[in-house]
Amino acid sequence: MTLLINQIGVDFTLEKEKTFADLTSSLRAWAAGGNMTVVSILADGRALGPEDQTLLDALDEVVVETVTADESDLVRVEVVVRFFSLLAEGLRRHDQGLISELRKEFPAVRSALSPLLDAVAVRLEPWLALLDAPWADPEALE
């Protein structure tokens, strides 16, 4: 498996990591130790959830993007904006494949929202609750 961190190939040795979830946890711990934040991890071009149990042996390439801890809030805002832009586009085009993929990613986006929006969280709760529920009503999502 090839590991790229910020577009640079990295030599590494797996210790106890067997699954994508194990690797994600190790990468986040490594980044935190260097005052950095992991902003994205793609496995073979796909955004898997941090708890995904895909075996590392099944992956060819893992691409990790990190930023300094000072930049992490700005990057989180950019990721959240991009997510909701993609969701709006998927709803506009009735693209069920895109909507389904975004549904899988929503829990990670939701967790990124919390520290960013604490000041307005009470006003956003009804809208976030709608997104926490199954995405069965496209009109409500729009």
C-alpha positions in Angstrom: 0.0 0.0 0.0 1.2 3.5 -0.9 0.8 6.2 1.8 0.9 9.9 0.7 0.8 12.7 3.2 0.3 16.1 1.7 1.2 14.6 -1.7 4.5 13.2 -0.5 5.2 9.4 -0.4 6.0 8.2 3.1 7.9 5.1 4.1 6.0 3.5 7.0 5.7 0.3 9.0 2.4 -1.0 10.1 2.4 -1.9 13.8 -1.0 -3.1 14.9 -3.0 -1.5 12.1 -5.1 -4.0 10.2 -8.1 -2.0 9.1 -8.8 1.5 7.7 -10.2 2.4 11.1 -7.0 1.4 12.8 -4.9 3.4 10.3 -7.2 6.5 10.7 -6.8 6.4 14.5 -3.0 6.0 14.2 -2.7 8.9 11.7 -4.8 11.2 13.8 -2.7 10.4 16.9 0.5 10.9 14.9 -0.7 14.3 13.6 -1.8 15.5 17.0 1.7 14.7 18.4 3.1 17.1 15.7 0.6 19.9 16.4 -1.2 19.0 13.2 -4.7 18.0 12.2 -5.8 15.4 9.6 -8.4 17.0 7.4 -9.0 14.2 5.0 -8.1 10.6 4.3 -8.9 9.0 1.0 -8.6 5.3 0.4 -8.3 4.4 -3.3 -9.9 7.8 -4.1 -12.9 7.2 -1.8 -13.7 8.9 1.5 -14.4 6.1 3.9 -15.7 6.7 7.4 -13.2 6.8 10.3 -14.7 3.5 11.6 -14.6 1.7 8.3 -13.4 -1.9 8.7 -11.9 -2.3 5.3 -8.7 -4.4 5.5 -5.6 -2.4 4.7 -4.5 -5.4 2.5 -7.4 -4.5 0.2 -6.2 -0.9 -0.4 -3.6 0.3 -2.9 -3.3 3.9 -1.9 -4.1 6.1 1.1 -3.9 9.8 0.6 -3.8 12.0 3.8 -4.1 15.7 4.0 -2.9 17.5 7.1 -2.7 21.1 8.2 -1.2 22.8 11.2 -3.5 23.0 14.2 -3.7 26.8 13.7 -5.3 26.3 10.3 -7.7 23.5 11.2 -10.8 25.6 11.9 -10.5 27.4 8.5 -10.1 24.0 6.7 -13.1 22.6 8.6 -15.2 25.5 7.4 -14.1 24.8 3.8 -14.9 21.1 4.1 -18.3 21.8 5.6 -19.1 24.4 2.9 -18.0 22.0 0.2 -20.2 19.2 1.7 -23.3 21.3 1.7 -22.6 22.6 -1.8 -22.3 19.0 -3.1 -25.5 18.1 -1.2 -27.4 21.0 -2.8 -26.1 20.0 -6.2 -27.1 16.4 -5.7 -30.6 17.3 -4.6 -30.9 19.7 -7.5 -29.9 17.0 -10.0 -31.7 14.2 -8.1 -28.4 12.4 -8.1 -29.2 9.5 -5.7 -25.6 8.1 -5.9 -24.1 11.4 -4.7 -26.7 11.9 -2.0 -26.1 8.3 -0.8 -22.3 8.9 -0.6 -22.8 12.2 1.2 -25.2 10.5 3.7 -22.4 8.2 4.7 -20.0 11.2 5.3 -22.6 13.3 7.2 -21.6 12.0 10.7 -18.0 13.3 10.2 -19.3 16.6 8.9 -21.7 16.9 11.8 -18.9 16.4 14.3 -16.8 19.1 12.6 -19.7 21.5 12.9 -19.9 21.4 16.7 -16.8 23.3 17.6 -17.2 25.7 14.7 -20.8 26.7 15.5 -21.1 26.5 19.3 -22.3 30.1 19.4 -25.3 29.4 17.1 -25.8 25.7 17.9 -29.2 26.2 19.5 -30.6 27.9 16.4 -29.2 25.2 14.1 -30.4 22.1 16.1 -33.8 21.7 14.3 -32.0 21.7 10.9 -29.3 19.4 12.0 -31.9 17.0 13.5 -33.4 16.8 10.1 -30.1 15.8 8.7 -29.5 13.3 11.5 -32.7 11.5 10.5 -32.9 9.2 7.5 -32.7 11.2 4.3 -36.0 9.8 2.9 -37.7 13.2 2.1 -35.8 15.1 -0.6 -38.1 18.1 -0.3 -37.4 18.4 3.4 -33.6 18.2 2.7 -33.9 20.9 0.1 
